[in-house]
Amino acid sequence: MTVPPFSKNTGNSIAEVIPVNCELVRGTEAQVIRELLPRVKQESIALNLSGVERIDAAGIAALITLYCSSAAAGKDFTIVAPSPHVLELLQIVGLESILVAANRQAGFEYPCLQCPAA
């Protein structure tokens, strides 16, 4: 039995939490964007990245694309429970305070690039 990379976890929270069960690396970023881009334009979501053991620049670019698209649509996009490796890389590139829900500053608008990263 295979586990789909993105599974719907409906709840009563403002942002729906979507577990990501794949690596966020070159070669998978297109699938991430293809499956999640329509959703971030329609609803606020949070990605649970606790199961993501590998992430590279392409995966980070995909997260930026999703964040920018959700911001342009007036929706919220956050990351919850990032794995230690994902959290470390987000800290290194300076995106932890922008993307990780527990570290976001309330009421602060983060700038977004005009063009999607991927």
C-alpha positions in Angstrom: 0.0 0.0 0.0 1.3 3.4 -0.9 0.6 6.5 1.0 -0.4 9.5 -1.1 2.1 12.4 -0.8 -0.7 14.7 0.3 -3.7 13.6 2.3 -6.6 15.6 3.5 -6.9 16.0 7.3 -10.1 17.9 7.9 -10.6 19.6 11.2 -12.2 22.6 12.8 -9.1 24.8 12.6 -8.9 28.0 10.5 -6.1 26.5 8.4 -6.5 23.0 7.2 -3.4 20.9 8.1 -2.1 18.8 5.2 0.5 16.2 6.0 3.3 16.0 3.3 4.7 12.5 3.0 7.3 12.9 0.3 10.7 14.4 -0.1 10.8 18.1 -1.1 13.6 17.8 -3.6 14.2 18.5 -7.3 11.9 16.2 -9.2 9.1 16.2 -6.7 8.6 20.0 -6.5 6.4 20.0 -9.6 4.0 17.5 -8.0 3.9 19.6 -4.8 3.0 22.7 -6.7 0.6 21.0 -9.1 -1.3 19.4 -6.2 -1.3 22.2 -3.7 -1.3 25.4 -5.8 -5.1 25.3 -6.5 -5.8 24.7 -2.8 -3.6 27.6 -1.5 -5.5 29.9 -3.8 -8.9 28.8 -2.4 -8.3 28.1 1.3 -5.8 28.8 4.1 -3.7 25.7 4.8 -0.8 24.5 7.0 1.6 21.9 5.8 2.7 19.4 8.3 6.3 18.7 7.3 7.2 16.3 10.2 7.6 13.4 7.8 9.9 15.3 5.3 13.4 14.1 5.8 14.9 15.6 2.6 14.5 19.1 1.2 16.7 21.0 -1.2 16.6 24.4 -3.1 13.8 23.2 -5.4 11.7 22.2 -2.4 12.3 25.5 -0.7 11.4 27.3 -4.0 8.1 25.3 -4.1 7.3 26.4 -0.5 8.0 30.0 -1.5 5.7 29.6 -4.6 2.9 28.3 -2.4 3.4 31.0 0.2 3.4 33.8 -2.4 0.3 32.4 -4.3 -1.6 32.1 -1.0 -0.7 35.6 0.0 -1.8 36.9 -3.4 -5.1 35.2 -2.9 -5.5 36.6 0.6 -5.1 33.2 2.2 -2.8 32.1 5.0 0.0 29.5 4.4 2.1 28.1 7.2 4.3 25.2 8.0 3.7 23.2 11.2 5.9 20.6 12.8 8.8 20.7 10.4 11.3 17.9 10.8 14.6 18.9 12.4 16.3 18.9 8.9 13.6 21.0 7.3 13.6 23.5 10.2 17.4 23.8 10.1 17.4 24.6 6.4 14.6 27.1 6.8 16.6 28.8 9.5 19.8 28.9 7.3 17.9 30.5 4.4 16.0 32.9 6.7 12.5 31.6 6.0 11.7 30.1 9.4 10.2 33.3 10.8 8.1 33.7 7.6 6.9 30.1 7.0 6.8 28.2 10.3 3.6 28.9 12.2 5.1 28.8 15.7 7.6 31.5 14.7 5.5 33.9 12.7 4.9 37.4 14.1 1.2 38.1 14.5 0.0 41.0 12.3 3.2 41.3 10.4 2.9 41.2 6.6 5.9 39.5 4.9 7.0 40.7 1.5 6.5 38.3 -1.4 8.2 38.1 -4.7 6.2 39.2 -7.7 7.0 36.0 -9.6 6.5 32.4 -8.3 9.8 30.7 -7.6 8.9 27.6 -9.7 
